[in-house]
Amino acid sequence: MSVLMVNDSADFNTLKELLGVTDGNLASHTRALEAEEYITIEKSFVGRKTNTSYKVTKKGKEAFQEHLNALEKIIGKLGN
């Protein structure tokens, strides 16, 4: 999600490389994020190869921000 929050979109291979995960692991996580409507998945062809790209939705941005806020609250409590 953090990659998609700072980029308009990212393709499968870019996410895989940045995150250092397997194809199956990435596919599993992106399916879960899509099911929650946090991301959209777009499939197209580049030449003869399929290209899958991902974009964060408004709902996904809001959920990610809530997550960051919760983490900041936890960190704040640890600092006291």
mmCIF file of the N, C-alpha and C atoms, coordinates in Angstrom:
data_MODEL
# 
_entry.id   MODEL 
# 
loop_
_atom_site.group_PDB 
_atom_site.id 
_atom_site.type_symbol 
_atom_site.label_atom_id 
_atom_site.label_alt_id 
_atom_site.label_comp_id 
_atom_site.label_asym_id 
_atom_site.label_entity_id 
_atom_site.label_seq_id 
_atom_site.pdbx_PDB_ins_code 
_atom_site.Cartn_x 
_atom_site.Cartn_y 
_atom_site.Cartn_z 
_atom_site.occupancy 
_atom_site.B_iso_or_equiv 
_atom_site.pdbx_formal_charge 
_atom_site.auth_seq_id 
_atom_site.auth_comp_id 
_atom_site.auth_asym_id 
_atom_site.auth_atom_id 
_atom_site.pdbx_PDB_model_num 
ATOM 1   N N  . MET A 1 1  ? 0.821   -1.192  0.000   1.00 0.00 ? 1  MET A N  1 
ATOM 2   C CA . MET A 1 1  ? 0.000   0.000   0.000   1.00 0.00 ? 1  MET A CA 1 
ATOM 3   C C  . MET A 1 1  ? 0.864   1.254   0.000   1.00 0.00 ? 1  MET A C  1 
ATOM 4   N N  . SER A 1 2  ? 1.971   1.214   0.728   1.00 0.00 ? 2  SER A N  1 
ATOM 5   C CA . SER A 1 2  ? 2.812   2.412   0.793   1.00 0.00 ? 2  SER A CA 1 
ATOM 6   C C  . SER A 1 2  ? 3.373   2.770   -0.577  1.00 0.00 ? 2  SER A C  1 
ATOM 7   N N  . VAL A 1 3  ? 3.687   1.780   -1.387  1.00 0.00 ? 3  VAL A N  1 
ATOM 8   C CA . VAL A 1 3  ? 4.185   2.052   -2.744  1.00 0.00 ? 3  VAL A CA 1 
ATOM 9   C C  . VAL A 1 3  ? 3.093   2.740   -3.563  1.00 0.00 ? 3  VAL A C  1 
ATOM 10  N N  . LEU A 1 4  ? 1.878   2.253   -3.429  1.00 0.00 ? 4  LEU A N  1 
ATOM 11  C CA . LEU A 1 4  ? 0.780   2.816   -4.211  1.00 0.00 ? 4  LEU A CA 1 
ATOM 12  C C  . LEU A 1 4  ? 0.332   4.174   -3.683  1.00 0.00 ? 4  LEU A C  1 
ATOM 13  N N  . MET A 1 5  ? 0.597   4.461   -2.437  1.00 0.00 ? 5  MET A N  1 
ATOM 14  C CA . MET A 1 5  ? 0.231   5.766   -1.877  1.00 0.00 ? 5  MET A CA 1 
ATOM 15  C C  . MET A 1 5  ? 1.081   6.896   -2.463  1.00 0.00 ? 5  MET A C  1 
ATOM 16  N N  . VAL A 1 6  ? 2.296   6.586   -2.880  1.00 0.00 ? 6  VAL A N  1 
ATOM 17  C CA . VAL A 1 6  ? 3.195   7.627   -3.394  1.00 0.00 ? 6  VAL A CA 1 
ATOM 18  C C  . VAL A 1 6  ? 3.397   7.556   -4.912  1.00 0.00 ? 6  VAL A C  1 
ATOM 19  N N  . ASN A 1 7  ? 2.731   6.607   -5.563  1.00 0.00 ? 7  ASN A N  1 
ATOM 20  C CA . ASN A 1 7  ? 2.790   6.470   -7.016  1.00 0.00 ? 7  ASN A CA 1 
ATOM 21  C C  . ASN A 1 7  ? 1.370   6.366   -7.560  1.00 0.00 ? 7  ASN A C  1 
ATOM 22  N N  . ASP A 1 8  ? 1.158   6.857   -8.771  1.00 0.00 ? 8  ASP A N  1 
ATOM 23  C CA . ASP A 1 8  ? -0.168  6.748   -9.376  1.00 0.00 ? 8  ASP A CA 1 
ATOM 24  C C  . ASP A 1 8  ? -0.569  5.292   -9.557  1.00 0.00 ? 8  ASP A C  1 
ATOM 25  N N  . SER A 1 9  ? 0.405   4.479   -9.915  1.00 0.00 ? 9  SER A N  1 
ATOM 26  C CA . SER A 1 9  ? 0.165   3.050   -10.085 1.00 0.00 ? 9  SER A CA 1 
ATOM 27  C C  . SER A 1 9  ? 1.512   2.337   -10.046 1.00 0.00 ? 9  SER A C  1 
ATOM 28  N N  . ALA A 1 10 ? 1.442   1.022   -9.945  1.00 0.00 ? 10 ALA A N  1 
ATOM 29  C CA . ALA A 1 10 ? 2.653   0.196   -10.001 1.00 0.00 ? 10 ALA A CA 1 
ATOM 30  C C  . ALA A 1 10 ? 2.277   -1.135  -10.628 1.00 0.00 ? 10 ALA A C  1 
ATOM 31  N N  . ASP A 1 11 ? 3.178   -1.685  -11.428 1.00 0.00 ? 11 ASP A N  1 
ATOM 32  C CA . ASP A 1 11 ? 2.893   -2.972  -12.046 1.00 0.00 ? 11 ASP A CA 1 
ATOM 33  C C  . ASP A 1 11 ? 3.395   -4.109  -11.160 1.00 0.00 ? 11 ASP A C  1 
ATOM 34  N N  . PHE A 1 12 ? 2.978   -5.312  -11.511 1.00 0.00 ? 12 PHE A N  1 
ATOM 35  C CA . PHE A 1 12 ? 3.268   -6.502  -10.715 1.00 0.00 ? 12 PHE A CA 1 
ATOM 36  C C  . PHE A 1 12 ? 4.767   -6.670  -10.487 1.00 0.00 ? 12 PHE A C  1 
ATOM 37  N N  . ASN A 1 13 ? 5.544   -6.593  -11.551 1.00 0.00 ? 13 ASN A N  1 
ATOM 38  C CA . ASN A 1 13 ? 6.982   -6.825  -11.420 1.00 0.00 ? 13 ASN A CA 1 
ATOM 39  C C  . ASN A 1 13 ? 7.667   -5.761  -10.566 1.00 0.00 ? 13 ASN A C  1 
ATOM 40  N N  . THR A 1 14 ? 7.230   -4.526  -10.675 1.00 0.00 ? 14 THR A N  1 
ATOM 41  C CA . THR A 1 14 ? 7.788   -3.455  -9.847  1.00 0.00 ? 14 THR A CA 1 
ATOM 42  C C  . THR A 1 14 ? 7.506   -3.717  -8.375  1.00 0.00 ? 14 THR A C  1 
ATOM 43  N N  . LEU A 1 15 ? 6.255   -4.044  -8.063  1.00 0.00 ? 15 LEU A N  1 
ATOM 44  C CA . LEU A 1 15 ? 5.904   -4.333  -6.673  1.00 0.00 ? 15 LEU A CA 1 
ATOM 45  C C  . LEU A 1 15 ? 6.685   -5.543  -6.155  1.00 0.00 ? 15 LEU A C  1 
ATOM 46  N N  . LYS A 1 16 ? 6.768   -6.570  -6.982  1.00 0.00 ? 16 LYS A N  1 
ATOM 47  C CA . LYS A 1 16 ? 7.488   -7.784  -6.583  1.00 0.00 ? 16 LYS A CA 1 
ATOM 48  C C  . LYS A 1 16 ? 8.944   -7.460  -6.253  1.00 0.00 ? 16 LYS A C  1 
ATOM 49  N N  . GLU A 1 17 ? 9.574   -6.676  -7.094  1.00 0.00 ? 17 GLU A N  1 
ATOM 50  C CA . GLU A 1 17 ? 10.973  -6.313  -6.893  1.00 0.00 ? 17 GLU A CA 1 
ATOM 51  C C  . GLU A 1 17 ? 11.155  -5.429  -5.662  1.00 0.00 ? 17 GLU A C  1 
ATOM 52  N N  . LEU A 1 18 ? 10.323  -4.415  -5.524  1.00 0.00 ? 18 LEU A N  1 
ATOM 53  C CA . LEU A 1 18 ? 10.440  -3.497  -4.391  1.00 0.00 ? 18 LEU A CA 1 
ATOM 54  C C  . LEU A 1 18 ? 10.194  -4.189  -3.056  1.00 0.00 ? 18 LEU A C  1 
ATOM 55  N N  . LEU A 1 19 ? 9.244   -5.112  -3.042  1.00 0.00 ? 19 LEU A N  1 
ATOM 56  C CA . LEU A 1 19 ? 8.857   -5.761  -1.798  1.00 0.00 ? 19 LEU A CA 1 
ATOM 57  C C  . LEU A 1 19 ? 9.651   -7.039  -1.506  1.00 0.00 ? 19 LEU A C  1 
ATOM 58  N N  . GLY A 1 20 ? 10.302  -7.580  -2.518  1.00 0.00 ? 20 GLY A N  1 
ATOM 59  C CA . GLY A 1 20 ? 11.086  -8.805  -2.329  1.00 0.00 ? 20 GLY A CA 1 
ATOM 60  C C  . GLY A 1 20 ? 10.236  -10.003 -1.947  1.00 0.00 ? 20 GLY A C  1 
ATOM 61  N N  . VAL A 1 21 ? 9.098   -10.159 -2.622  1.00 0.00 ? 21 VAL A N  1 
ATOM 62  C CA . VAL A 1 21 ? 8.182   -11.259 -2.334  1.00 0.00 ? 21 VAL A CA 1 
ATOM 63  C C  . VAL A 1 21 ? 8.054   -12.170 -3.552  1.00 0.00 ? 21 VAL A C  1 
ATOM 64  N N  . THR A 1 22 ? 7.456   -13.321 -3.338  1.00 0.00 ? 22 THR A N  1 
ATOM 65  C CA . THR A 1 22 ? 7.231   -14.262 -4.431  1.00 0.00 ? 22 THR A CA 1 
ATOM 66  C C  . THR A 1 22 ? 5.990   -13.856 -5.226  1.00 0.00 ? 22 THR A C  1 
ATOM 67  N N  . ASP A 1 23 ? 5.858   -14.423 -6.416  1.00 0.00 ? 23 ASP A N  1 
ATOM 68  C CA . ASP A 1 23 ? 4.674   -14.168 -7.237  1.00 0.00 ? 23 ASP A CA 1 
ATOM 69  C C  . ASP A 1 23 ? 3.400   -14.523 -6.466  1.00 0.00 ? 23 ASP A C  1 
ATOM 70  N N  . GLY A 1 24 ? 3.393   -15.703 -5.870  1.00 0.00 ? 24 GLY A N  1 
ATOM 71  C CA . GLY A 1 24 ? 2.212   -16.179 -5.150  1.00 0.00 ? 24 GLY A CA 1 
ATOM 72  C C  . GLY A 1 24 ? 1.862   -15.303 -3.959  1.00 0.00 ? 24 GLY A C  1 
ATOM 73  N N  . ASN A 1 25 ? 2.880   -14.877 -3.229  1.00 0.00 ? 25 ASN A N  1 
ATOM 74  C CA . ASN A 1 25 ? 2.660   -14.035 -2.067  1.00 0.00 ? 25 ASN A CA 1 
ATOM 75  C C  . ASN A 1 25 ? 2.053   -12.701 -2.487  1.00 0.00 ? 25 ASN A C  1 
ATOM 76  N N  . LEU A 1 26 ? 2.622   -12.083 -3.511  1.00 0.00 ? 26 LEU A N  1 
ATOM 77  C CA . LEU A 1 26 ? 2.110   -10.801 -3.994  1.00 0.00 ? 26 LEU A CA 1 
ATOM 78  C C  . LEU A 1 26 ? 0.693   -10.957 -4.536  1.00 0.00 ? 26 LEU A C  1 
ATOM 79  N N  . ALA A 1 27 ? 0.449   -12.002 -5.290  1.00 0.00 ? 27 ALA A N  1 
ATOM 80  C CA . ALA A 1 27 ? -0.884  -12.231 -5.851  1.00 0.00 ? 27 ALA A CA 1 
ATOM 81  C C  . ALA A 1 27 ? -1.917  -12.400 -4.737  1.00 0.00 ? 27 ALA A C  1 
ATOM 82  N N  . SER A 1 28 ? -1.556  -13.120 -3.704  1.00 0.00 ? 28 SER A N  1 
ATOM 83  C CA . SER A 1 28 ? -2.451  -13.335 -2.571  1.00 0.00 ? 28 SER A CA 1 
ATOM 84  C C  . SER A 1 28 ? -2.796  -12.027 -1.873  1.00 0.00 ? 28 SER A C  1 
ATOM 85  N N  . HIS A 1 29 ? -1.785  -11.228 -1.619  1.00 0.00 ? 29 HIS A N  1 
ATOM 86  C CA . HIS A 1 29 ? -2.012  -9.955  -0.924  1.00 0.00 ? 29 HIS A CA 1 
ATOM 87  C C  . HIS A 1 29 ? -2.792  -8.966  -1.781  1.00 0.00 ? 29 HIS A C  1 
ATOM 88  N N  . THR A 1 30 ? -2.493  -8.903  -3.063  1.00 0.00 ? 30 THR A N  1 
ATOM 89  C CA . THR A 1 30 ? -3.217  -7.959  -3.925  1.00 0.00 ? 30 THR A CA 1 
ATOM 90  C C  . THR A 1 30 ? -4.677  -8.382  -4.090  1.00 0.00 ? 30 THR A C  1 
ATOM 91  N N  . ARG A 1 31 ? -4.933  -9.684  -4.126  1.00 0.00 ? 31 ARG A N  1 
ATOM 92  C CA . ARG A 1 31 ? -6.326  -10.153 -4.184  1.00 0.00 ? 31 ARG A CA 1 
ATOM 93  C C  . ARG A 1 31 ? -7.086  -9.737  -2.929  1.00 0.00 ? 31 ARG A C  1 
ATOM 94  N N  . ALA A 1 32 ? -6.435  -9.859  -1.770  1.00 0.00 ? 32 ALA A N  1 
ATOM 95  C CA . ALA A 1 32 ? -7.076  -9.467  -0.508  1.00 0.00 ? 32 ALA A CA 1 
ATOM 96  C C  . ALA A 1 32 ? -7.347  -7.969  -0.483  1.00 0.00 ? 32 ALA A C  1 
ATOM 97  N N  . LEU A 1 33 ? -6.391  -7.167  -0.953  1.00 0.00 ? 33 LEU A N  1 
ATOM 98  C CA . LEU A 1 33 ? -6.587  -5.713  -0.997  1.00 0.00 ? 33 LEU A CA 1 
ATOM 99  C C  . LEU A 1 33 ? -7.689  -5.331  -1.980  1.00 0.00 ? 33 LEU A C  1 
ATOM 100 N N  . GLU A 1 34 ? -7.768  -6.054  -3.084  1.00 0.00 ? 34 GLU A N  1 
ATOM 101 C CA . GLU A 1 34 ? -8.828  -5.801  -4.062  1.00 0.00 ? 34 GLU A CA 1 
ATOM 102 C C  . GLU A 1 34 ? -10.191 -6.176  -3.473  1.00 0.00 ? 34 GLU A C  1 
ATOM 103 N N  . ALA A 1 35 ? -10.254 -7.279  -2.747  1.00 0.00 ? 35 ALA A N  1 
ATOM 104 C CA . ALA A 1 35 ? -11.517 -7.712  -2.136  1.00 0.00 ? 35 ALA A CA 1 
ATOM 105 C C  . ALA A 1 35 ? -12.038 -6.679  -1.147  1.00 0.00 ? 35 ALA A C  1 
ATOM 106 N N  . GLU A 1 36 ? -11.143 -5.976  -0.476  1.00 0.00 ? 36 GLU A N  1 
ATOM 107 C CA . GLU A 1 36 ? -11.530 -4.915  0.461   1.00 0.00 ? 36 GLU A CA 1 
ATOM 108 C C  . GLU A 1 36 ? -11.779 -3.577  -0.240  1.00 0.00 ? 36 GLU A C  1 
ATOM 109 N N  . GLU A 1 37 ? -11.588 -3.571  -1.563  1.00 0.00 ? 37 GLU A N  1 
ATOM 110 C CA . GLU A 1 37 ? -11.743 -2.377  -2.398  1.00 0.00 ? 37 GLU A CA 1 
ATOM 111 C C  . GLU A 1 37 ? -10.732 -1.291  -2.043  1.00 0.00 ? 37 GLU A C  1 
ATOM 112 N N  . TYR A 1 38 ? -9.536  -1.715  -1.595  1.00 0.00 ? 38 TYR A N  1 
ATOM 113 C CA . TYR A 1 38 ? -8.453  -0.779  -1.287  1.00 0.00 ? 38 TYR A CA 1 
ATOM 114 C C  . TYR A 1 38 ? -7.616  -0.475  -2.520  1.00 0.00 ? 38 TYR A C  1 
ATOM 115 N N  . ILE A 1 39 ? -7.632  -1.391  -3.503  1.00 0.00 ? 39 ILE A N  1 
ATOM 116 C CA . ILE A 1 39 ? -6.904  -1.201  -4.752  1.00 0.00 ? 39 ILE A CA 1 
ATOM 117 C C  . ILE A 1 39 ? -7.772  -1.659  -5.915  1.00 0.00 ? 39 ILE A C  1 
ATOM 118 N N  . THR A 1 40 ? -7.419  -1.170  -7.095  1.00 0.00 ? 40 THR A N  1 
ATOM 119 C CA . THR A 1 40 ? -8.009  -1.703  -8.329  1.00 0.00 ? 40 THR A CA 1 
ATOM 120 C C  . THR A 1 40 ? -6.895  -2.368  -9.115  1.00 0.00 ? 40 THR A C  1 
ATOM 121 N N  . ILE A 1 41 ? -7.270  -3.389  -9.853  1.00 0.00 ? 41 ILE A N  1 
ATOM 122 C CA . ILE A 1 41 ? -6.310  -4.138  -10.656 1.00 0.00 ? 41 ILE A CA 1 
ATOM 123 C C  . ILE A 1 41 ? -6.710  -4.007  -12.114 1.00 0.00 ? 41 ILE A C  1 
ATOM 124 N N  . GLU A 1 42 ? -5.734  -3.646  -12.942 1.00 0.00 ? 42 GLU A N  1 
ATOM 125 C CA . GLU A 1 42 ? -5.988  -3.482  -14.380 1.00 0.00 ? 42 GLU A CA 1 
ATOM 126 C C  . GLU A 1 42 ? -5.023  -4.369  -15.143 1.00 0.00 ? 42 GLU A C  1 
ATOM 127 N N  . LYS A 1 43 ? -5.560  -5.195  -16.011 1.00 0.00 ? 43 LYS A N  1 
ATOM 128 C CA . LYS A 1 43 ? -4.730  -6.077  -16.832 1.00 0.00 ? 43 LYS A CA 1 
ATOM 129 C C  . LYS A 1 43 ? -4.761  -5.592  -18.274 1.00 0.00 ? 43 LYS A C  1 
ATOM 130 N N  . SER A 1 44 ? -3.593  -5.570  -18.882 1.00 0.00 ? 44 SER A N  1 
ATOM 131 C CA . SER A 1 44 ? -3.482  -5.150  -20.279 1.00 0.00 ? 44 SER A CA 1 
ATOM 132 C C  . SER A 1 44 ? -2.364  -5.963  -20.920 1.00 0.00 ? 44 SER A C  1 
ATOM 133 N N  . PHE A 1 45 ? -2.133  -5.703  -22.185 1.00 0.00 ? 45 PHE A N  1 
ATOM 134 C CA . PHE A 1 45 ? -1.056  -6.365  -22.900 1.00 0.00 ? 45 PHE A CA 1 
ATOM 135 C C  . PHE A 1 45 ? -0.018  -5.344  -23.328 1.00 0.00 ? 45 PHE A C  1 
ATOM 136 N N  . VAL A 1 46 ? 1.233   -5.698  -23.146 1.00 0.00 ? 46 VAL A N  1 
ATOM 137 C CA . VAL A 1 46 ? 2.357   -4.923  -23.658 1.00 0.00 ? 46 VAL A CA 1 
ATOM 138 C C  . VAL A 1 46 ? 3.046   -5.873  -24.631 1.00 0.00 ? 46 VAL A C  1 
ATOM 139 N N  . GLY A 1 47 ? 2.818   -5.618  -25.907 1.00 0.00 ? 47 GLY A N  1 
ATOM 140 C CA . GLY A 1 47 ? 3.253   -6.586  -26.905 1.00 0.00 ? 47 GLY A CA 1 
ATOM 141 C C  . GLY A 1 47 ? 2.422   -7.840  -26.724 1.00 0.00 ? 47 GLY A C  1 
ATOM 142 N N  . ARG A 1 48 ? 3.080   -8.964  -26.492 1.00 0.00 ? 48 ARG A N  1 
ATOM 143 C CA . ARG A 1 48 ? 2.370   -10.228 -26.281 1.00 0.00 ? 48 ARG A CA 1 
ATOM 144 C C  . ARG A 1 48 ? 2.312   -10.622 -24.812 1.00 0.00 ? 48 ARG A C  1 
ATOM 145 N N  . LYS A 1 49 ? 2.877   -9.806  -23.959 1.00 0.00 ? 49 LYS A N  1 
ATOM 146 C CA . LYS A 1 49 ? 2.913   -10.131 -22.534 1.00 0.00 ? 49 LYS A CA 1 
ATOM 147 C C  . LYS A 1 49 ? 1.818   -9.380  -21.781 1.00 0.00 ? 49 LYS A C  1 
ATOM 148 N N  . THR A 1 50 ? 1.246   -10.071 -20.799 1.00 0.00 ? 50 THR A N  1 
ATOM 149 C CA . THR A 1 50 ? 0.259   -9.399  -19.966 1.00 0.00 ? 50 THR A CA 1 
ATOM 150 C C  . THR A 1 50 ? 0.963   -8.463  -18.996 1.00 0.00 ? 50 THR A C  1 
ATOM 151 N N  . ASN A 1 51 ? 0.305   -7.369  -18.701 1.00 0.00 ? 51 ASN A N  1 
ATOM 152 C CA . ASN A 1 51 ? 0.827   -6.409  -17.734 1.00 0.00 ? 51 ASN A CA 1 
ATOM 153 C C  . ASN A 1 51 ? -0.291  -6.121  -16.736 1.00 0.00 ? 51 ASN A C  1 
ATOM 154 N N  . THR A 1 52 ? -0.009  -6.369  -15.471 1.00 0.00 ? 52 THR A N  1 
ATOM 155 C CA . THR A 1 52 ? -0.978  -6.120  -14.420 1.00 0.00 ? 52 THR A CA 1 
ATOM 156 C C  . THR A 1 52 ? -0.516  -4.924  -13.621 1.00 0.00 ? 52 THR A C  1 
ATOM 157 N N  . SER A 1 53 ? -1.397  -3.933  -13.511 1.00 0.00 ? 53 SER A N  1 
ATOM 158 C CA . SER A 1 53 ? -1.038  -2.750  -12.722 1.00 0.00 ? 53 SER A CA 1 
ATOM 159 C C  . SER A 1 53 ? -2.077  -2.537  -11.635 1.00 0.00 ? 53 SER A C  1 
ATOM 160 N N  . TYR A 1 54 ? -1.637  -1.853  -10.597 1.00 0.00 ? 54 TYR A N  1 
ATOM 161 C CA . TYR A 1 54 ? -2.447  -1.653  -9.403  1.00 0.00 ? 54 TYR A CA 1 
ATOM 162 C C  . TYR A 1 54 ? -2.521  -0.175  -9.078  1.00 0.00 ? 54 TYR A C  1 
ATOM 163 N N  . LYS A 1 55 ? -3.701  0.258   -8.619  1.00 0.00 ? 55 LYS A N  1 
ATOM 164 C CA . LYS A 1 55 ? -3.907  1.634   -8.186  1.00 0.00 ? 55 LYS A CA 1 
ATOM 165 C C  . LYS A 1 55 ? -4.657  1.609   -6.866  1.00 0.00 ? 55 LYS A C  1 
ATOM 166 N N  . VAL A 1 56 ? -4.316  2.541   -5.995  1.00 0.00 ? 56 VAL A N  1 
ATOM 167 C CA . VAL A 1 56 ? -5.012  2.644   -4.719  1.00 0.00 ? 56 VAL A CA 1 
ATOM 168 C C  . VAL A 1 56 ? -6.318  3.405   -4.936  1.00 0.00 ? 56 VAL A C  1 
ATOM 169 N N  . THR A 1 57 ? -7.361  2.998   -4.232  1.00 0.00 ? 57 THR A N  1 
ATOM 170 C CA . THR A 1 57 ? -8.658  3.664   -4.328  1.00 0.00 ? 57 THR A CA 1 
ATOM 171 C C  . THR A 1 57 ? -8.778  4.701   -3.207  1.00 0.00 ? 57 THR A C  1 
ATOM 172 N N  . LYS A 1 58 ? -9.821  5.496   -3.279  1.00 0.00 ? 58 LYS A N  1 
ATOM 173 C CA . LYS A 1 58 ? -10.080 6.470   -2.213  1.00 0.00 ? 58 LYS A CA 1 
ATOM 174 C C  . LYS A 1 58 ? -10.260 5.745   -0.885  1.00 0.00 ? 58 LYS A C  1 
ATOM 175 N N  . LYS A 1 59 ? -11.005 4.653   -0.905  1.00 0.00 ? 59 LYS A N  1 
ATOM 176 C CA . LYS A 1 59 ? -11.221 3.851   0.302   1.00 0.00 ? 59 LYS A CA 1 
ATOM 177 C C  . LYS A 1 59 ? -9.888  3.318   0.831   1.00 0.00 ? 59 LYS A C  1 
ATOM 178 N N  . GLY A 1 60 ? -9.019  2.900   -0.076  1.00 0.00 ? 60 GLY A N  1 
ATOM 179 C CA . GLY A 1 60 ? -7.706  2.393   0.311   1.00 0.00 ? 60 GLY A CA 1 
ATOM 180 C C  . GLY A 1 60 ? -6.839  3.474   0.939   1.00 0.00 ? 60 GLY A C  1 
ATOM 181 N N  . LYS A 1 61 ? -6.892  4.682   0.361   1.00 0.00 ? 61 LYS A N  1 
ATOM 182 C CA . LYS A 1 61 ? -6.125  5.806   0.917   1.00 0.00 ? 61 LYS A CA 1 
ATOM 183 C C  . LYS A 1 61 ? -6.596  6.135   2.328   1.00 0.00 ? 61 LYS A C  1 
ATOM 184 N N  . GLU A 1 62 ? -7.908  6.136   2.505   1.00 0.00 ? 62 GLU A N  1 
ATOM 185 C CA . GLU A 1 62 ? -8.459  6.442   3.828   1.00 0.00 ? 62 GLU A CA 1 
ATOM 186 C C  . GLU A 1 62 ? -8.068  5.369   4.846   1.00 0.00 ? 62 GLU A C  1 
ATOM 187 N N  . ALA A 1 63 ? -8.150  4.107   4.457   1.00 0.00 ? 63 ALA A N  1 
ATOM 188 C CA . ALA A 1 63 ? -7.791  3.008   5.361   1.00 0.00 ? 63 ALA A CA 1 
ATOM 189 C C  . ALA A 1 63 ? -6.307  3.055   5.708   1.00 0.00 ? 63 ALA A C  1 
ATOM 190 N N  . PHE A 1 64 ? -5.467  3.368   4.734   1.00 0.00 ? 64 PHE A N  1 
ATOM 191 C CA . PHE A 1 64 ? -4.033  3.436   4.990   1.00 0.00 ? 64 PHE A CA 1 
ATOM 192 C C  . PHE A 1 64 ? -3.719  4.585   5.935   1.00 0.00 ? 64 PHE A C  1 
ATOM 193 N N  . GLN A 1 65 ? -4.381  5.716   5.750   1.00 0.00 ? 65 GLN A N  1 
ATOM 194 C CA . GLN A 1 65 ? -4.164  6.856   6.642   1.00 0.00 ? 65 GLN A CA 1 
ATOM 195 C C  . GLN A 1 65 ? -4.604  6.518   8.068   1.00 0.00 ? 65 GLN A C  1 
ATOM 196 N N  . GLU A 1 66 ? -5.719  5.816   8.206   1.00 0.00 ? 66 GLU A N  1 
ATOM 197 C CA . GLU A 1 66 ? -6.172  5.376   9.531   1.00 0.00 ? 66 GLU A CA 1 
ATOM 198 C C  . GLU A 1 66 ? -5.129  4.460   10.170  1.00 0.00 ? 66 GLU A C  1 
ATOM 199 N N  . HIS A 1 67 ? -4.554  3.599   9.372   1.00 0.00 ? 67 HIS A N  1 
ATOM 200 C CA . HIS A 1 67 ? -3.505  2.687   9.850   1.00 0.00 ? 67 HIS A CA 1 
ATOM 201 C C  . HIS A 1 67 ? -2.297  3.483   10.344  1.00 0.00 ? 67 HIS A C  1 
ATOM 202 N N  . LEU A 1 68 ? -1.866  4.460   9.564   1.00 0.00 ? 68 LEU A N  1 
ATOM 203 C CA . LEU A 1 68 ? -0.736  5.300   9.969   1.00 0.00 ? 68 LEU A CA 1 
ATOM 204 C C  . LEU A 1 68 ? -1.048  6.057   11.255  1.00 0.00 ? 68 LEU A C  1 
ATOM 205 N N  . ASN A 1 69 ? -2.259  6.582   11.361  1.00 0.00 ? 69 ASN A N  1 
ATOM 206 C CA . ASN A 1 69 ? -2.656  7.299   12.570  1.00 0.00 ? 69 ASN A CA 1 
ATOM 207 C C  . ASN A 1 69 ? -2.603  6.389   13.793  1.00 0.00 ? 69 ASN A C  1 
ATOM 208 N N  . ALA A 1 70 ? -3.060  5.146   13.639  1.00 0.00 ? 70 ALA A N  1 
ATOM 209 C CA . ALA A 1 70 ? -3.026  4.189   14.750  1.00 0.00 ? 70 ALA A CA 1 
ATOM 210 C C  . ALA A 1 70 ? -1.587  3.879   15.151  1.00 0.00 ? 70 ALA A C  1 
ATOM 211 N N  . LEU A 1 71 ? -0.703  3.723   14.161  1.00 0.00 ? 71 LEU A N  1 
ATOM 212 C CA . LEU A 1 71 ? 0.708   3.465   14.462  1.00 0.00 ? 71 LEU A CA 1 
ATOM 213 C C  . LEU A 1 71 ? 1.338   4.646   15.190  1.00 0.00 ? 71 LEU A C  1 
ATOM 214 N N  . GLU A 1 72 ? 1.019   5.861   14.747  1.00 0.00 ? 72 GLU A N  1 
ATOM 215 C CA . GLU A 1 72 ? 1.559   7.048   15.407  1.00 0.00 ? 72 GLU A CA 1 
ATOM 216 C C  . GLU A 1 72 ? 1.074   7.156   16.846  1.00 0.00 ? 72 GLU A C  1 
ATOM 217 N N  . LYS A 1 73 ? -0.164  6.766   17.074  1.00 0.00 ? 73 LYS A N  1 
ATOM 218 C CA . LYS A 1 73 ? -0.717  6.782   18.425  1.00 0.00 ? 73 LYS A CA 1 
ATOM 219 C C  . LYS A 1 73 ? 0.025   5.777   19.320  1.00 0.00 ? 73 LYS A C  1 
ATOM 220 N N  . ILE A 1 74 ? 0.313   4.610   18.789  1.00 0.00 ? 74 ILE A N  1 
ATOM 221 C CA . ILE A 1 74 ? 1.055   3.598   19.538  1.00 0.00 ? 74 ILE A CA 1 
ATOM 222 C C  . ILE A 1 74 ? 2.461   4.102   19.843  1.00 0.00 ? 74 ILE A C  1 
ATOM 223 N N  . ILE A 1 75 ? 3.100   4.660   18.846  1.00 0.00 ? 75 ILE A N  1 
ATOM 224 C CA . ILE A 1 75 ? 4.467   5.181   19.041  1.00 0.00 ? 75 ILE A CA 1 
ATOM 225 C C  . ILE A 1 75 ? 4.471   6.300   20.080  1.00 0.00 ? 75 ILE A C  1 
ATOM 226 N N  . GLY A 1 76 ? 3.448   7.141   20.034  1.00 0.00 ? 76 GLY A N  1 
ATOM 227 C CA . GLY A 1 76 ? 3.328   8.220   21.003  1.00 0.00 ? 76 GLY A CA 1 
ATOM 228 C C  . GLY A 1 76 ? 3.214   7.700   22.420  1.00 0.00 ? 76 GLY A C  1 
ATOM 229 N N  . LYS A 1 77 ? 2.469   6.622   22.599  1.00 0.00 ? 77 LYS A N  1 
ATOM 230 C CA . LYS A 1 77 ? 2.302   6.020   23.933  1.00 0.00 ? 77 LYS A CA 1 
ATOM 231 C C  . LYS A 1 77 ? 3.606   5.395   24.420  1.00 0.00 ? 77 LYS A C  1 
ATOM 232 N N  . LEU A 1 78 ? 4.374   4.851   23.499  1.00 0.00 ? 78 LEU A N  1 
ATOM 233 C CA . LEU A 1 78 ? 5.651   4.238   23.871  1.00 0.00 ? 78 LEU A CA 1 
ATOM 234 C C  . LEU A 1 78 ? 6.657   5.285   24.303  1.00 0.00 ? 78 LEU A C  1 
ATOM 235 N N  . GLY A 1 79 ? 6.523   6.483   23.756  1.00 0.00 ? 79 GLY A N  1 
ATOM 236 C CA . GLY A 1 79 ? 7.456   7.575   24.078  1.00 0.00 ? 79 GLY A CA 1 
ATOM 237 C C  . GLY A 1 79 ? 7.184   8.217   25.428  1.00 0.00 ? 79 GLY A C  1 
ATOM 238 N N  . ASN A 1 80 ? 6.040   7.932   26.028  1.00 0.00 ? 80 ASN A N  1 
ATOM 239 C CA . ASN A 1 80 ? 5.686   8.552   27.319  1.00 0.00 ? 80 ASN A CA 1 
ATOM 240 C C  . ASN A 1 80 ? 6.232   7.789   28.493  1.00 0.00 ? 80 ASN A C  1 
# 
